[in-house]
Amino acid sequence: MQPDKIQERALKTWYPPSHLLHHSPLPAVMGIAGEAGEIADQLKKHLYKEGYNVTREGFIDELGDLLYYVAIRAYQIGITLDELSQKNREKLQDGKHGWDEVYNS
């Protein structure tokens, strides 16, 4: 599988191919969990901590970090982000995962 452009950029700062952790799922999966936690923490503070305001830029920064780890993990299992996105669209089309399209029009 040829990585897509996002994956190619992410791989430039990932463990080199000769490194034991290059193909290990642990760092990428832990990164996904950690970044998702940071996104949740921003919202929690925004909602419950007086004077704390989360910014759009703050969310974008954390979502970008999350995308980095998703890109790496997808690469590790042999799928590009475009292919992953297409598979997700196909899954959502049948209406079994979330709201039917009729509710979103």
Buried (B, 14 or more C-beta within 10 A) or exposed (E): EEBBEBBEEBBEEBBEEEEEEBEEEEBBBEBBEEBBEBBEEBEEBBEEEEEEEBEEEBBEBBBEBBBBBBBBBBBBEEBBBEEBEEEEEEEBEEEEEEEEEEEEE
